[in-house]
Amino acid sequence: MTDKELKKLKRIELIEILYYLKKENEELKAENDLLKDKLFSLADEAIELKKKQTAMNEDTAPEPAESASEDKKIND
């Protein structure tokens, strides 16, 4: 709506518009909060999975010294 159109509206119509805009704003804020919670939850899960993956890789990765010893034995 343009400013000119708003100026032509009656007071009760303006109040009604404000009411619905406020209601919509509150609904959008609630949805935004819900989505933020989901985002942080997923981020936390991703961090935990990355930590577990890193720990698993460290447990299964051969030590560099062992690898060099094995290479030497194979070459001899």
C-alpha positions, 0 to 999 in steps of 0.5 A: 500500500502506498502512503496515499492509500494508507492516508485514506483508510479509516482509523479502525482499518489502520488498527486492524492492519496493525493487529494482523501485522503484529500477529504475523510478526509474532508467528514469524518470530516463533518460527524463527526461534524454532528454526534456530533451535533446530540449527543449533541442534544440528550443529551440535550433532555435527560437531559430535560426529566430527569428534567421533570420526576424528577419534576413530581415525586416530585409533585406526591410523598406523603410527608414522614410525611403524609405517617407516619400519614396515617399509624398510622391512619390505625393501630389504 
